[in-house]
C-alpha cells in the first residue's frame, strides 16, 4: 500500500470534509452545499465507501487529496506531507524534488520558533515577564511562546547556521534589509507564533518587552507567501475542537486574551489580532460553527467594529452574539482578577442586535417624534441586512413595540431600503442561481444513476433514441447503454461492465443517485426512469430538428439549391415521423 493509500485509509473522508462543509445523510452517502461555488440547493456529494466526493453543480470531484488541494491551494506533494504527518504515515522515500518552497518556509519558521523558545528560557527578564502575566509553564510551551533577544543579528546568525539563506529569511518576514545589510525584524520582544488552522507556523506577533520611544507595542510578520494577517485567526488550531463541542466560537482582540481564556479552561476562543473581522476569517470559522460570540472592547470604535462584523456574518448565515465586559477591562484583565466573571459574561452573551438596540434607544429620545425617526433610521438598515426572514420579522416587531409604532410602517421602510440596496449585480447573481435546464448529458446521467441504484425497477419496454453526443466519451457511454438495454441480461451484465470498465464514472453516477434519488420507492424509480427517457427522446428530437434547420440555412447561404431541397425533404419526413 502506497503512503497516499495509507493516508486515505486512515482518514474518514466524511469527518474530514465535514470540517469545511455541513454534510447531511443522503442514503449511504452525504450531501451538502459545495465549497467551491455558490449554490442554494446542495449538489455536493461525499461517498464514505468510495472515499470520494463529487459536485454535480461545478463538476469538481476526487479523493481527499483533491479536496485538500482545491480547498487549501496546495500541491499534491504538500498535501500528502501534511496529511501524512496528521495520520502518522511515514514518507521514507519522499521525493525531495517535490519539496516545495512553501515547505522550506515552514521549516524556517519552525527553526525560528525553536530559537525564540530557547532564548526565553535563558532570559531572566523575559521569563519574569511571562510569570507576571500569569502564564504557567504548560501554557508557555503549549502556545510556543518565546523571546527575540534585544540584538540586531542574533536570529539572523542562528538561522544562517541552520543553512537557511538570506532570501528565505527575508521571504518569511524575519529580517529586514538596511543600509549595512540584513538585521532582525523582531528584537527585544515576547514572541507569539501564529499558526494556520492545521497548526503550521506561518508568522509571528511580537510584543515589546521594555517600552521604547517610537516603537510599536505589537508588531506582526509582514504579508508573505504563507501569511496574510486578514486570513488567519490566532489559536484556531488549538480552539477548533472546543469550538465544535461548544457550538460557538468566542472572538477576542489580542493574543493574551485568547491565551488567558484557554488557561481558564474556556478553549473555544480565537483572536482577530488587530484586524477587522472579515469574510475570509468567517469562512474559516463556519467550518466549525455557525455561532460567533464577540468579546471586543465596547467603546464607540468597538461597537462599530462589532456591528460591521455582524453585517458580514449574517451573509454567511451565522448567529452573532456579544459579551458585555466590565468597563476598562479586556478579557485578559478580567480573567486575571475573576475567572468566574469571564465565564458568567460569556453565559450572559446576547444577540448583538439586542445590545445595539439598547445603545440606540439610550442615545435618542424615543418619546419624541424626532427621536423615534432617528432610532428608526439607525436600526432599519441593519435589520434590512438580515437574510433570515424569521429573525428579521422578530426585530421588526421588537422595534415596533419599543417605538410604539405599527409594524406595517416599518415594513414599508424595509421594502424601500431593500429596493435601493438591490444592485444589478445581485439581480444577475440571482438569475444565475435559477434552476438550470438539463442538457442531454444530464438527462442521460440521471437515467444511468437510476439503473445503478434501482436495477430491478427499470422497465424494459421503452424505446431509446439513437443519438450521437458531442463528447465522444459520453457518446460511447450512451451507445453501450443503448446496445445493452434490449438484451435479456439487462441490467446485470451492463452494470458489471460499467463498474469494471468505467469505475470512476460508476462512482460518480452512484453519488448522483444518492443526491437526487435517495430511498425512493421502486414504483417511483420506474416512473422517474420513464419520465427521463421521454425527456431524452424529446431532447434528441429537438436537437436533430435544430441541426437540420441549421444545415438548411448553410445550404441556402452557400447557394446550393439541390442540397437545400434534399434537407427540406429530410426535415419534412422527420417532422412527420416525430408527430406519430
C-alpha positions as CSV (number, residue, x, y, z in Angstrom):
1,X,0.0,0.0,0.0
2,X,1.4,3.4,-1.0
3,X,1.7,6.3,1.5
4,X,-1.2,8.1,-0.2
5,X,-3.4,5.0,0.1
6,X,-2.4,4.6,3.8
7,X,-3.4,8.2,4.4
8,X,-6.8,7.8,2.7
9,X,-7.3,4.6,4.6
10,X,-6.8,6.3,8.0
11,X,-8.9,9.4,7.4
12,X,-12.7,9.4,7.5
13,X,-13.5,11.4,4.4
14,X,-16.9,12.4,5.7
15,X,-15.4,13.7,9.0
16,X,-12.6,15.4,7.2
17,X,-14.7,17.2,4.6
18,X,-17.3,17.9,7.4
19,X,-14.7,20.4,8.8
20,X,-15.4,22.5,5.7
21,X,-19.0,21.6,4.7
22,X,-22.1,20.8,6.7
23,X,-23.0,17.3,5.5
24,X,-26.3,15.5,5.9
25,X,-27.0,11.9,5.2
26,X,-28.4,11.0,1.7
27,X,-28.9,7.3,1.6
28,X,-25.5,5.7,2.2
29,X,-23.7,8.9,1.2
30,X,-23.7,12.5,2.4
31,X,-24.8,15.8,0.8
32,X,-24.0,19.5,1.4
33,X,-23.5,22.8,-0.3
34,X,-20.5,22.9,-2.5
35,X,-17.5,24.8,-1.0
36,X,-16.1,25.6,-4.5
37,X,-19.0,27.5,-6.0
38,X,-22.1,29.4,-4.8
39,X,-25.3,27.4,-4.7
40,X,-28.6,27.3,-2.8
41,X,-29.6,23.7,-3.4
42,X,-27.0,21.1,-2.3
43,X,-25.3,19.3,-5.2
44,X,-22.1,18.3,-3.4
45,X,-21.9,14.6,-2.5
46,X,-19.5,12.6,-0.4
47,X,-19.2,8.8,-0.6
48,X,-17.6,7.2,2.6
49,X,-17.4,3.7,0.9
50,X,-15.6,5.0,-2.1
51,X,-13.7,7.7,-0.2
52,X,-14.5,10.3,-2.8
53,X,-16.6,13.5,-3.4
54,X,-18.3,15.0,-6.4
55,X,-20.1,18.3,-7.0
56,X,-22.8,18.0,-9.7
57,X,-23.0,21.8,-9.9
58,X,-19.4,22.8,-10.8
59,X,-18.1,19.3,-11.7
60,X,-15.3,19.2,-9.2
61,X,-14.6,15.8,-7.7
62,X,-11.9,13.4,-6.5
63,X,-10.4,12.0,-3.3
64,X,-9.3,13.5,0.0
65,X,-6.1,14.9,-1.6
66,X,-8.0,16.5,-4.5
67,X,-10.3,18.2,-1.9
68,X,-7.4,19.4,0.2
69,X,-5.6,20.7,-2.8
70,X,-8.7,22.6,-4.1
71,X,-9.7,24.0,-0.7
72,X,-6.2,24.9,0.6
73,X,-4.5,25.7,-2.6
74,X,-1.8,23.1,-2.1
75,X,0.1,20.9,-4.5
76,X,-0.2,17.1,-4.1
77,X,3.2,16.7,-2.5
78,X,2.5,19.4,0.1
79,X,-1.0,17.9,1.0
80,X,0.5,14.4,1.2
81,X,3.2,15.6,3.5
82,X,0.8,17.4,5.8
83,X,-1.9,14.7,5.9
84,X,0.8,12.0,6.4
85,X,2.0,13.9,9.5
86,X,-1.5,14.1,10.8
87,X,-2.1,10.3,10.3
88,X,1.3,9.1,11.4
89,X,2.2,7.7,7.9
90,X,6.0,7.7,7.3
91,X,7.2,9.1,4.0
92,X,10.5,7.3,3.9
93,X,11.2,7.9,0.2
94,X,9.7,11.4,-0.1
95,X,10.8,12.9,-3.3
96,X,13.0,15.9,-2.5
97,X,12.3,17.4,-5.9
98,X,8.7,17.8,-4.9
99,X,9.7,19.6,-1.7
100,X,8.2,23.0,-2.3
101,X,9.4,26.5,-1.5
102,X,6.5,26.8,1.0
103,X,7.6,23.7,2.9
104,X,11.0,25.3,3.2
105,X,9.5,28.5,4.7
106,X,7.5,26.4,7.2
107,X,10.7,24.7,8.3
108,X,12.4,28.1,8.6
109,X,9.7,29.4,10.8
110,X,9.8,26.3,13.0
111,X,13.5,26.8,13.4
112,X,13.0,30.4,14.3
113,X,10.3,29.4,16.9
114,X,12.7,27.0,18.5
115,X,15.3,29.7,18.7
116,X,12.9,32.1,20.4
117,X,11.7,29.5,22.9
118,X,15.3,28.7,23.9
119,X,16.0,32.4,24.3
120,X,13.1,32.8,26.6
121,X,14.3,30.0,28.8
122,X,17.7,31.6,29.1
123,X,16.4,35.2,29.6
124,X,15.6,36.1,33.2
125,X,13.9,39.4,32.3
126,X,11.7,37.7,29.7
127,X,10.8,34.7,31.9
128,X,9.9,37.1,34.7
129,X,7.6,39.0,32.4
130,X,5.8,35.8,31.4
131,X,5.3,34.9,35.1
132,X,4.0,38.4,35.9
133,X,1.4,37.9,33.1
134,X,0.2,34.8,34.8
135,X,1.3,32.4,32.1
136,X,2.3,29.0,33.5
137,X,4.9,26.7,32.1
138,X,2.4,24.4,30.4
139,X,0.7,27.3,28.5
140,X,4.0,28.8,27.6
141,X,5.1,25.6,25.9
142,X,1.6,24.8,24.5
143,X,1.5,28.1,22.7
144,X,5.2,28.0,21.8
145,X,5.8,31.4,23.4
146,X,9.4,32.7,23.0
147,X,11.6,35.7,23.2
148,X,13.6,37.6,20.5
149,X,16.8,39.0,22.1
150,X,17.4,42.7,22.0
151,X,20.1,42.4,19.4
152,X,20.4,43.2,15.8
153,X,21.6,39.8,14.3
154,X,21.0,37.0,16.8
155,X,18.1,35.4,15.0
156,X,19.7,36.0,11.6
157,X,23.0,34.4,12.7
158,X,21.2,31.4,14.2
159,X,19.2,30.7,11.1
160,X,22.3,31.1,8.9
161,X,23.9,28.3,11.0
162,X,20.8,26.2,10.2
163,X,21.6,26.6,6.5
164,X,18.8,29.0,5.6
165,X,19.5,31.6,3.0
166,X,19.1,35.4,3.3
167,X,16.4,35.3,0.6
168,X,14.4,32.7,2.6
169,X,14.6,34.6,5.8
170,X,13.5,37.8,4.0
171,X,10.6,35.9,2.3
172,X,9.5,34.6,5.7
173,X,9.4,38.2,7.1
174,X,12.1,37.5,9.8
175,X,14.8,40.0,8.6
176,X,14.9,43.5,7.1
177,X,17.4,44.8,4.7
178,X,19.1,48.0,5.8
179,X,22.0,50.2,4.5
180,X,24.5,47.9,6.2
181,X,22.9,44.6,5.4
182,X,20.2,42.5,7.0
183,X,19.0,42.7,10.6
184,X,16.4,41.0,12.7
185,X,12.8,42.3,12.4
186,X,11.9,41.2,15.9
187,X,14.2,42.5,18.7
188,X,13.5,42.7,22.4
189,X,10.1,41.2,22.1
190,X,8.0,38.4,23.5
191,X,7.2,36.2,20.5
192,X,3.8,34.6,19.8
193,X,3.9,32.1,16.9
194,X,0.9,32.5,14.6
195,X,-0.3,29.2,13.2
196,X,-2.8,28.3,10.5
197,X,-5.7,26.0,11.3
198,X,-3.6,23.0,10.7
199,X,-1.0,24.1,13.3
200,X,1.7,25.1,10.9
201,X,3.6,28.3,12.0
202,X,3.1,30.9,9.3
203,X,4.2,34.1,11.1
204,X,4.9,35.8,14.4
205,X,3.5,38.5,16.6
206,X,5.9,40.3,18.8
207,X,5.1,42.3,22.0
208,X,7.8,44.7,23.1
209,X,9.3,43.7,26.5
210,X,10.6,47.1,27.6
211,X,8.7,50.2,26.2
212,X,10.8,52.3,23.9
213,X,10.0,55.6,22.2
214,X,8.8,55.4,18.6
215,X,8.5,51.6,18.9
216,X,5.1,49.9,18.4
217,X,3.8,47.8,21.3
218,X,3.0,45.0,19.0
219,X,4.3,44.2,15.5
220,X,3.4,41.3,13.2
221,X,5.1,39.5,10.4
222,X,4.6,41.2,7.1
223,X,2.5,39.7,4.4
224,X,4.3,36.7,2.9
225,X,3.6,33.7,0.6
226,X,2.2,31.8,3.5
227,X,1.0,34.5,5.9
228,X,-1.8,37.0,5.5
229,X,-2.9,38.8,8.6
230,X,-6.5,39.1,7.4
231,X,-6.8,35.4,6.6
232,X,-5.9,33.9,9.9
233,X,-7.3,33.7,13.4
234,X,-4.9,33.3,16.3
235,X,-5.1,30.0,18.2
236,X,-7.7,28.5,15.8
237,X,-5.7,25.3,15.6
238,X,-5.9,25.0,19.4
239,X,-9.6,26.0,19.6
240,X,-11.3,24.2,16.7
241,X,-12.2,21.0,18.6
242,X,-13.6,23.0,21.5
243,X,-15.5,25.2,19.1
244,X,-17.2,22.2,17.6
245,X,-18.1,20.9,21.1
246,X,-19.3,24.2,22.5
247,X,-21.2,25.0,19.3
248,X,-19.8,28.5,19.2
249,X,-16.5,30.5,18.8
250,X,-15.6,33.4,21.1
251,X,-13.6,36.1,19.3
252,X,-11.3,38.3,21.3
253,X,-8.9,41.0,20.2
254,X,-5.4,40.1,21.4
255,X,-3.0,37.1,21.8
256,X,-3.1,37.4,25.6
257,X,-6.9,37.5,25.7
258,X,-7.0,34.2,23.9
259,X,-4.2,32.6,25.9
260,X,-5.7,33.7,29.2
261,X,-9.1,32.2,28.3
262,X,-7.5,28.9,27.3
263,X,-5.7,28.8,30.6
264,X,-9.0,29.5,32.4
265,X,-10.5,26.3,30.8
266,X,-12.5,28.1,28.1
267,X,-10.8,27.0,25.0
268,X,-13.3,27.8,22.2
269,X,-11.6,31.2,21.9
270,X,-9.6,32.8,19.0
271,X,-8.2,36.2,18.5
272,X,-8.5,38.5,15.5
273,X,-5.2,40.1,16.4
274,X,-5.7,43.7,15.5
275,X,-7.6,43.2,12.2
276,X,-11.3,43.8,11.5
277,X,-13.2,40.5,11.2
278,X,-13.7,39.7,7.6
279,X,-15.3,37.2,5.2
280,X,-12.1,35.0,4.9
281,X,-12.0,34.6,8.7
282,X,-15.7,33.9,8.9
283,X,-15.5,31.3,6.2
284,X,-12.8,29.6,8.3
285,X,-15.0,29.7,11.4
286,X,-18.1,28.4,9.6
287,X,-16.3,25.1,9.1
288,X,-16.6,24.6,12.8
289,X,-19.7,26.5,14.0
290,X,-22.4,28.8,12.9
291,X,-22.4,31.0,16.1
292,X,-19.8,33.6,17.0
293,X,-19.6,35.5,20.3
294,X,-17.7,38.8,20.1
295,X,-15.8,39.9,23.2
296,X,-14.3,43.2,22.0
297,X,-13.7,46.4,23.8
298,X,-17.1,48.1,23.7
299,X,-16.1,51.7,23.2
300,X,-17.6,53.5,20.2
301,X,-15.0,52.1,17.8
302,X,-15.5,48.6,19.3
303,X,-19.3,48.8,18.9
304,X,-18.9,50.0,15.3
305,X,-16.5,47.1,14.6
306,X,-18.9,44.6,16.2
307,X,-21.7,45.9,14.1
308,X,-19.6,45.6,10.9
309,X,-18.8,42.0,11.9
310,X,-22.5,41.3,12.3
311,X,-23.3,42.7,8.9
312,X,-20.8,40.4,7.3
313,X,-21.7,37.3,9.4
314,X,-25.4,37.4,8.6
315,X,-24.4,37.0,4.9
316,X,-22.9,33.7,6.0
317,X,-26.0,32.6,7.8
318,X,-24.2,32.9,11.2
319,X,-25.6,33.9,14.6
320,X,-23.7,36.7,16.3
321,X,-23.7,37.4,20.0
322,X,-21.8,39.9,22.1
323,X,-20.2,39.7,25.5
324,X,-20.6,42.8,27.7
325,X,-17.3,43.2,29.6
326,X,-16.9,45.5,32.6
327,X,-15.7,48.9,31.7
328,X,-12.0,49.4,31.2
329,X,-11.3,45.7,31.2
330,X,-10.3,43.3,28.4
331,X,-10.8,39.5,28.7
332,X,-7.2,39.0,29.9
333,X,-7.6,41.5,32.8
334,X,-11.0,40.2,33.7
335,X,-9.7,36.6,33.8
336,X,-6.6,37.5,35.9
337,X,-8.9,39.1,38.5
338,X,-12.0,37.0,38.4
339,X,-12.1,33.9,36.0
340,X,-15.7,33.2,37.1
341,X,-16.8,36.6,35.9
342,X,-15.4,35.8,32.4
343,X,-17.4,32.6,32.4
344,X,-20.6,34.4,33.5
345,X,-20.1,37.1,30.9
346,X,-20.0,34.5,28.2
347,X,-23.1,32.7,29.5
348,X,-24.9,36.1,29.5
349,X,-24.0,37.0,26.0
350,X,-26.9,38.3,23.9
351,X,-27.7,38.7,20.3
352,X,-25.7,41.7,19.0
353,X,-28.9,43.5,17.8
354,X,-30.4,43.3,21.3
355,X,-27.3,45.0,22.5
356,X,-27.3,47.6,19.7
357,X,-31.0,48.3,20.3
358,X,-30.3,49.2,23.9
359,X,-27.5,51.6,22.9
360,X,-29.6,53.3,20.2
361,X,-32.6,53.6,22.4
362,X,-30.5,55.2,25.1
363,X,-28.9,57.6,22.6
364,X,-32.1,59.0,21.2
365,X,-35.2,60.4,23.0
366,X,-37.7,57.9,21.6
367,X,-40.6,59.6,23.4
368,X,-40.3,62.3,20.8
369,X,-41.2,62.1,17.1
370,X,-37.7,63.1,16.1
371,X,-36.2,60.6,18.5
372,X,-38.3,57.8,17.0
373,X,-37.2,58.7,13.5
374,X,-33.6,58.9,14.4
375,X,-33.8,55.4,16.1
376,X,-35.6,54.0,13.1
377,X,-33.1,55.4,10.7
378,X,-30.2,53.9,12.8
379,X,-31.7,50.5,13.2
380,X,-33.7,49.7,10.0
381,X,-30.6,49.4,7.6
382,X,-29.2,46.8,10.0
383,X,-32.5,44.9,10.2
384,X,-32.8,45.1,6.4
385,X,-29.5,43.2,6.1
386,X,-30.8,40.2,8.0
387,X,-31.3,37.4,5.4
388,X,-33.3,35.1,7.7
389,X,-37.0,36.1,7.4
390,X,-37.9,34.9,10.9
391,X,-35.1,36.8,12.5
392,X,-35.8,39.9,10.5
393,X,-39.5,39.8,11.4
394,X,-38.6,39.3,15.1
395,X,-36.6,42.6,15.2
396,X,-39.2,44.5,13.1
397,X,-41.8,43.6,15.7
398,X,-39.4,44.4,18.6
399,X,-38.7,47.8,17.2
400,X,-42.4,48.4,16.6
401,X,-43.1,47.8,20.2
402,X,-40.2,49.9,21.5
403,X,-41.0,52.8,19.3
404,X,-44.8,52.5,19.8
405,X,-45.5,52.4,16.0
406,X,-47.2,49.9,13.8
407,X,-45.0,47.3,12.3
408,X,-46.6,47.9,8.8
409,X,-45.0,51.3,8.7
410,X,-41.6,49.8,9.5
411,X,-42.1,47.1,6.8
412,X,-42.7,49.8,4.2
413,X,-39.4,51.4,5.2
414,X,-37.8,47.9,4.9
415,X,-39.2,47.5,1.4
416,X,-37.7,50.8,0.4
417,X,-34.3,50.0,1.8
418,X,-34.3,46.6,0.1
419,X,-35.1,48.1,-3.3
420,X,-32.4,50.7,-3.0
421,X,-29.8,48.1,-2.0
422,X,-30.7,45.5,-4.6
423,X,-28.0,46.1,-7.2
424,X,-27.9,45.0,-10.9
425,X,-25.0,42.6,-9.9
426,X,-27.3,41.0,-7.3
427,X,-30.0,40.6,-10.0
428,X,-27.6,38.9,-12.3
429,X,-26.4,36.6,-9.5
430,X,-30.0,35.7,-8.6
431,X,-30.6,34.9,-12.3
432,X,-27.5,32.7,-12.3
433,X,-28.8,30.8,-9.3
434,X,-32.1,29.9,-11.0
435,X,-32.7,26.2,-11.6
436,X,-30.8,25.0,-14.6
437,X,-32.4,23.3,-17.6
438,X,-30.9,19.9,-18.0
439,X,-28.7,19.2,-21.0
440,X,-28.9,15.9,-22.9
441,X,-25.8,14.7,-21.0
442,X,-27.6,15.4,-17.7
443,X,-30.7,13.5,-18.6
444,X,-28.5,10.6,-19.6
445,X,-26.6,10.6,-16.4
446,X,-29.8,10.6,-14.3
447,X,-31.1,7.7,-16.3
448,X,-27.9,5.7,-15.7
449,X,-27.9,6.7,-12.0
450,X,-31.4,5.2,-11.6
451,X,-30.2,2.0,-13.4
452,X,-27.4,1.7,-10.8
453,X,-29.5,2.5,-7.7
454,X,-32.7,0.7,-8.7
455,X,-31.9,-2.0,-11.3
456,X,-35.0,-4.2,-10.5
457,X,-37.3,-1.2,-11.0
458,X,-36.2,-0.3,-14.5
459,X,-38.8,-1.0,-17.2
460,X,-37.7,-2.7,-20.4
461,X,-40.5,-1.7,-22.8
462,X,-39.2,1.8,-23.6
463,X,-37.8,3.0,-26.9
464,X,-34.3,4.6,-26.8
465,X,-33.4,7.3,-29.2
466,X,-30.4,6.8,-31.5
467,X,-28.3,9.8,-30.7
468,X,-24.6,10.9,-31.1
469,X,-23.3,13.3,-28.4
470,X,-20.6,16.0,-28.8
471,X,-18.4,14.4,-26.1
472,X,-17.1,11.2,-27.6
473,X,-16.6,9.6,-24.1
474,X,-20.2,10.2,-23.1
475,X,-21.4,9.2,-26.6
476,X,-19.6,5.9,-26.2
477,X,-21.2,5.5,-22.7
478,X,-24.7,6.0,-24.2
479,X,-24.0,3.6,-27.1
480,X,-23.1,0.9,-24.5
481,X,-26.3,1.5,-22.7
482,X,-28.3,1.6,-25.9
483,X,-26.9,-1.7,-27.1
484,X,-27.4,-3.4,-23.8
485,X,-30.9,-2.1,-23.0
486,X,-33.0,-4.6,-25.1
487,X,-30.9,-7.6,-24.2
488,X,-32.2,-10.3,-21.9
489,X,-29.4,-9.9,-19.3
490,X,-30.0,-6.2,-18.9
491,X,-29.2,-4.6,-16.5
492,X,-27.0,-7.1,-14.7
493,X,-24.4,-7.6,-17.4
494,X,-24.4,-4.0,-18.3
495,X,-23.8,-2.8,-14.7
496,X,-20.9,-5.3,-14.3
497,X,-19.3,-3.9,-17.4
498,X,-20.0,-0.3,-16.3
499,X,-18.4,-0.9,-12.9
500,X,-15.4,-2.7,-14.4
501,X,-14.6,-0.6,-17.4
502,X,-15.8,2.8,-16.2
503,X,-15.2,2.7,-12.4
504,X,-14.7,6.4,-11.9
505,X,-17.9,7.2,-13.9
506,X,-19.8,4.4,-12.0
507,X,-18.8,6.0,-8.7
508,X,-19.9,9.4,-9.9
509,X,-23.3,8.1,-11.1
510,X,-23.8,6.3,-7.7
511,X,-23.2,9.7,-5.9
512,X,-25.7,11.3,-8.3
513,X,-28.3,8.7,-7.4
514,X,-27.7,9.4,-3.7
515,X,-28.1,13.1,-4.3
516,X,-31.3,13.1,-6.5
517,X,-33.0,9.8,-5.7
518,X,-32.2,8.7,-2.1
519,X,-34.5,6.0,-0.7
520,X,-37.4,6.3,-3.2
521,X,-39.9,3.6,-3.8
522,X,-39.3,1.2,-6.8
523,X,-42.5,2.4,-8.4
524,X,-41.3,6.0,-8.1
525,X,-37.9,4.9,-9.6
526,X,-39.8,3.4,-12.6
527,X,-41.9,6.5,-13.1
528,X,-38.8,8.7,-13.0
529,X,-37.0,6.4,-15.5
530,X,-39.9,6.7,-17.9
531,X,-40.1,10.5,-17.4
532,X,-36.4,10.9,-18.0
533,X,-36.4,8.7,-21.1
534,X,-39.3,10.6,-22.6
535,X,-37.5,13.8,-21.9
536,X,-34.3,12.4,-23.5
537,X,-36.3,11.5,-26.6
538,X,-37.8,14.9,-26.8
539,X,-34.3,16.5,-26.4
540,X,-32.9,14.2,-29.1
541,X,-35.8,15.2,-31.5
542,X,-35.3,18.9,-30.7
543,X,-31.6,18.7,-31.2
544,X,-31.9,16.8,-34.5
545,X,-34.6,19.2,-35.8
546,X,-32.4,22.2,-35.0
547,X,-29.4,20.6,-36.6
548,X,-31.4,20.1,-39.9
549,X,-32.6,23.7,-39.7
550,X,-29.0,24.9,-39.4
551,X,-27.9,22.8,-42.3
552,X,-30.7,24.2,-44.5
553,X,-29.6,27.7,-43.6
554,X,-26.0,26.9,-44.5
555,X,-27.1,25.3,-47.8
556,X,-29.2,28.4,-48.7
557,X,-26.4,30.8,-47.8
558,X,-23.9,28.9,-50.0
559,X,-26.3,28.9,-52.9
560,X,-26.8,25.1,-53.1
561,X,-30.4,24.5,-54.2
562,X,-30.1,20.7,-54.6
563,X,-28.8,20.2,-51.0
564,X,-31.4,22.7,-49.7
565,X,-34.3,20.7,-51.3
566,X,-32.9,17.4,-50.0
567,X,-32.6,18.8,-46.5
568,X,-36.1,20.3,-46.6
569,X,-37.4,16.8,-47.6
570,X,-35.4,15.3,-44.7
571,X,-36.9,17.8,-42.3
572,X,-40.4,17.2,-43.6
573,X,-40.0,13.4,-43.2
574,X,-38.5,13.9,-39.7
575,X,-41.4,16.1,-38.5
576,X,-43.9,13.5,-39.8
577,X,-42.1,10.6,-38.0
578,X,-41.8,12.5,-34.8
579,X,-45.5,13.5,-34.8
580,X,-46.7,9.9,-35.0
